Amino acid sequence: MNFQLKSRQQGVSFIGLIFVAGVLACAGVIGAQVFPTAVEYQAVLKAADKAKVGSTPLDVRTIFDKAAQIDDIKSITGKDLEITKEGDKVVVSFAYTKEIHLAGPAYLLLKYAGKSK
């Protein structure tokens, strides 16, 4: 009596592999579209920190617009800034949205907000 154990193949099927590759490809495409907006947000934060040294709202907006021109910031301008004073410090805050078209009627809406430190 010779019994042989049949070993079963284990692993991912071809259909499963195609599905996982498709999901990863979609995530990569969306990530490639989101990454530049995140980089621009960091540039806006840096420009807001530079702009807080202005003594008047006009100075703050001018400094921000110059920094935005250098860093190629297109989402927000100096007119969109909210300038307040907390104690003796100038605080520059901002908020804006970015829409990324995905497919058909589907969009990805990103809301960015921040303030100077």
C-alpha positions, 0 to 999 in steps of 0.5 A, spaced: 500 500 500 503 505 497 499 512 498 502 518 495 500 525 498 498 530 492 501 536 493 496 542 492 499 548 488 499 554 492 499 562 490 496 567 486 492 566 480 493 569 474 486 573 474 488 575 482 495 577 479 491 582 474 486 585 479 492 586 484 496 590 478 490 594 476 489 596 483 496 598 484 496 602 477 490 606 479 493 608 486 499 610 482 496 614 477 492 617 483 498 618 487 502 621 481 496 626 480 496 628 488 504 629 489 504 635 485 499 638 489 502 636 496 509 639 494 505 646 492 502 646 499 509 645 502 511 651 498 505 655 500 506 654 507 514 656 506 511 662 503 506 664 508 512 663 513 516 668 509 510 673 509 509 674 516 515 678 517 511 684 513 508 689 518 502 691 514 497 687 510 499 690 504 507 688 505 505 681 507 501 680 501 507 683 497 512 678 500 507 672 499 506 674 491 513 674 490 515 668 494 509 665 490 512 667 483 519 664 485 516 657 487 511 657 481 504 657 486 498 658 482 493 655 487 493 661 491 495 669 491 496 674 496 489 676 496 486 670 498 490 670 505 487 671 512 492 676 516 491 676 523 495 679 529 496 674 535 499 678 541 505 682 537 506 676 532 503 677 525 499 670 523 498 668 515 493 663 514 490 660 508 485 655 505 484 652 498 481 646 494 484 642 488 480 638 484 483 632 480 479 629 475 479 621 475 474 619 470 468 621 467 464 625 472 468 623 478 473 628 481 478 627 487 477 634 492 483 636 496 482 641 501 488 644 504 489 649 509 494 652 514 497 658 517 504 661 519 508 658 525 
